[in-house]
Amino acid sequence: MLPFDFDYFKPDTLEEAVELFQYLDHNGKQPMFFSGGTELITLGRIDLAYTEAVIDIKEIADCRVMSLNGGQLLLGSTLTLTEIEETNLFPLLTKTASEIADHTARVKITLGGNICARIFYREAVLPFLLADSQVVIVGPEGKKAVPIHEIFHEQLLLNRGELLVQTITESRFIRAPFFAIKRRQQWETGYPLITVAALKIDEKVRVAVSGLCPFPFRSKEVEIALNSGQSIEARVEAALRVLPRPILDDVEGSADYRLFVFRNILTDALYKLEKERI
Ligand SMILES: Cc1cc2nc3c(=O)[nH]c(=O)nc-3n(C[C@H](O)[C@H](O)[C@H](O)COP(=O)(O)OP(=O)(O)OC[C@H]3O[C@@H](n4cnc5c(N)ncnc54)[C@H](O)[C@@H]3O)c2cc1C
């Protein structure tokens, strides 16, 4: 049960959703886009989220797109993680998404909801960072496609009233060899101690990480170190020296323990991807 009431709106089009947001915002309703809705339920119950108007975007057709045409994969933001797993158009995304929460939650959690979530793990963004994807955004200024690296820095930097519509990924990335692993401190579902997704393209390894820092990241400095031509162990040590900071240090795991686990995962990823040629 949520300790507050709110009005519920279900627009049919992007234009309607954007206009509704502006109208409700102007009238002090603190509107919130609602996709899978798990965040409002989780955070609303403990007074960390509040709204007087929910705008449910789940059924807007542009947000439901799933197509692989002309060398591009389009994925709508309100596809659920289970829909993405079942169609398996982007195997690295399937693997990453299938480790988020448990099956019951993944039936609800959506791609866009996970990428835009306030809870900072946002694991579903990792494959898109590796694949230099674009994101389609709509807002009061209209619709545009933006390279993910221009708009995702720790989180998706949307202006007020903007929403994520789709991701666009070139098919050569979805066919590239990959490695993905999630380590948890306890249980078999839930938030990560560390999640690493890696991909090999043009003979270079790319790595994106969630759970090591209080934000997901892909780092140019880390990738330069990992592709430097020394032994795998030396490359991993060099990568550890240029990690973004801070390293998480909490009940899930100390910073030292996280770095220990991360070192082992990176080493495994390099040994696996070293054998792949593309
Ligand atoms: C039991 C459980 C375990 C979980 N474990 C993990 C885990 O291990 N790793 C992990 O990464 N996540 C995990 N999550 C998911 C995470 O914490 C969020 O709850 C979830 O990702 C939100 O997705 P949603 O589709 O429900 O989004 P919603 O709750 O609908 O929205 C989330 C936020 O994003 C905004 N939003 C939604 N869609 C859009 C859009 N298209 N454009 C702009 N803004 C938008 C909403 O306004 C809201 O602020 C878990 C969740 C649960 C319930």
PDBQT file of the ligand as one rigid body, heavy atoms in Angstrom, charges set to zero:
ROOT
HETATM    1  C1  LIG A 301      12.683  -7.207  -6.237  1.00  0.00    +0.000 C 
HETATM    2  C2  LIG A 301      13.475  -6.287  -7.127  1.00  0.00    +0.000 A 
HETATM    3  C3  LIG A 301      14.813  -6.546  -7.348  1.00  0.00    +0.000 A 
HETATM    4  C4  LIG A 301      15.558  -5.721  -8.222  1.00  0.00    +0.000 A 
HETATM    5  N1  LIG A 301      16.867  -6.016  -8.499  1.00  0.00    +0.000 NA
HETATM    6  C5  LIG A 301      17.554  -5.256  -9.386  1.00  0.00    +0.000 A 
HETATM    7  C6  LIG A 301      18.901  -5.546  -9.742  1.00  0.00    +0.000 A 
HETATM    8  O1  LIG A 301      19.488  -6.506  -9.304  1.00  0.00    +0.000 OA
HETATM    9  N2  LIG A 301      19.512  -4.728 -10.643  1.00  0.00    +0.000 N 
HETATM   10  C7  LIG A 301      18.891  -3.634 -11.199  1.00  0.00    +0.000 A 
HETATM   11  O2  LIG A 301      19.499  -2.931 -12.013  1.00  0.00    +0.000 OA
HETATM   12  N3  LIG A 301      17.628  -3.349 -10.901  1.00  0.00    +0.000 NA
HETATM   13  C8  LIG A 301      16.946  -4.118 -10.011  1.00  0.00    +0.000 A 
HETATM   14  N4  LIG A 301      15.639  -3.815  -9.709  1.00  0.00    +0.000 N 
HETATM   15  C9  LIG A 301      14.952  -2.804 -10.505  1.00  0.00    +0.000 C 
HETATM   16  C10 LIG A 301      15.083  -1.357 -10.089  1.00  0.00    +0.000 C 
HETATM   17  O3  LIG A 301      15.376  -1.184  -8.767  1.00  0.00    +0.000 OA
HETATM   18  C11 LIG A 301      13.838  -0.558 -10.499  1.00  0.00    +0.000 C 
HETATM   19  O4  LIG A 301      12.762  -0.854  -9.632  1.00  0.00    +0.000 OA
HETATM   20  C12 LIG A 301      13.344  -0.873 -11.903  1.00  0.00    +0.000 C 
HETATM   21  O5  LIG A 301      14.405  -0.924 -12.774  1.00  0.00    +0.000 OA
HETATM   22  C13 LIG A 301      12.371   0.151 -12.389  1.00  0.00    +0.000 C 
HETATM   23  O6  LIG A 301      11.836  -0.315 -13.610  1.00  0.00    +0.000 OA
HETATM   24  P1  LIG A 301      10.297  -0.075 -13.944  1.00  0.00    +0.000 P 
HETATM   25  O7  LIG A 301      10.081  -0.499 -15.334  1.00  0.00    +0.000 OA
HETATM   26  O8  LIG A 301       9.448  -0.694 -12.900  1.00  0.00    +0.000 OA
HETATM   27  O9  LIG A 301      10.253   1.496 -13.890  1.00  0.00    +0.000 OA
HETATM   28  P2  LIG A 301       9.280   2.501 -13.188  1.00  0.00    +0.000 P 
HETATM   29  O10 LIG A 301       9.181   2.164 -11.737  1.00  0.00    +0.000 OA
HETATM   30  O11 LIG A 301       8.031   2.644 -13.948  1.00  0.00    +0.000 OA
HETATM   31  O12 LIG A 301      10.137   3.837 -13.372  1.00  0.00    +0.000 OA
HETATM   32  C14 LIG A 301      11.384   4.025 -12.740  1.00  0.00    +0.000 C 
HETATM   33  C15 LIG A 301      11.758   5.501 -12.831  1.00  0.00    +0.000 C 
HETATM   34  O13 LIG A 301      12.084   5.821 -14.156  1.00  0.00    +0.000 OA
HETATM   35  C16 LIG A 301      11.158   6.764 -14.698  1.00  0.00    +0.000 C 
HETATM   36  N5  LIG A 301      10.849   6.264 -16.031  1.00  0.00    +0.000 N 
HETATM   37  C17 LIG A 301      10.336   5.039 -16.348  1.00  0.00    +0.000 A 
HETATM   38  N6  LIG A 301      10.296   4.879 -17.666  1.00  0.00    +0.000 NA
HETATM   39  C18 LIG A 301      10.786   6.008 -18.204  1.00  0.00    +0.000 A 
HETATM   40  C19 LIG A 301      11.005   6.451 -19.534  1.00  0.00    +0.000 A 
HETATM   41  N7  LIG A 301      10.717   5.681 -20.587  1.00  0.00    +0.000 N 
HETATM   42  N8  LIG A 301      11.533   7.686 -19.720  1.00  0.00    +0.000 NA
HETATM   43  C20 LIG A 301      11.837   8.475 -18.661  1.00  0.00    +0.000 A 
HETATM   44  N9  LIG A 301      11.666   8.119 -17.389  1.00  0.00    +0.000 NA
HETATM   45  C21 LIG A 301      11.145   6.902 -17.158  1.00  0.00    +0.000 A 
HETATM   46  C22 LIG A 301       9.974   6.773 -13.763  1.00  0.00    +0.000 C 
HETATM   47  O14 LIG A 301       9.352   8.040 -13.735  1.00  0.00    +0.000 OA
HETATM   48  C23 LIG A 301      10.636   6.435 -12.440  1.00  0.00    +0.000 C 
HETATM   49  O15 LIG A 301      11.229   7.571 -11.871  1.00  0.00    +0.000 OA
HETATM   50  C24 LIG A 301      14.923  -4.610  -8.827  1.00  0.00    +0.000 A 
HETATM   51  C25 LIG A 301      13.570  -4.325  -8.557  1.00  0.00    +0.000 A 
HETATM   52  C26 LIG A 301      12.844  -5.155  -7.729  1.00  0.00    +0.000 A 
HETATM   53  C27 LIG A 301      11.404  -4.832  -7.493  1.00  0.00    +0.000 C 
ENDROOT
TORSDOF 0
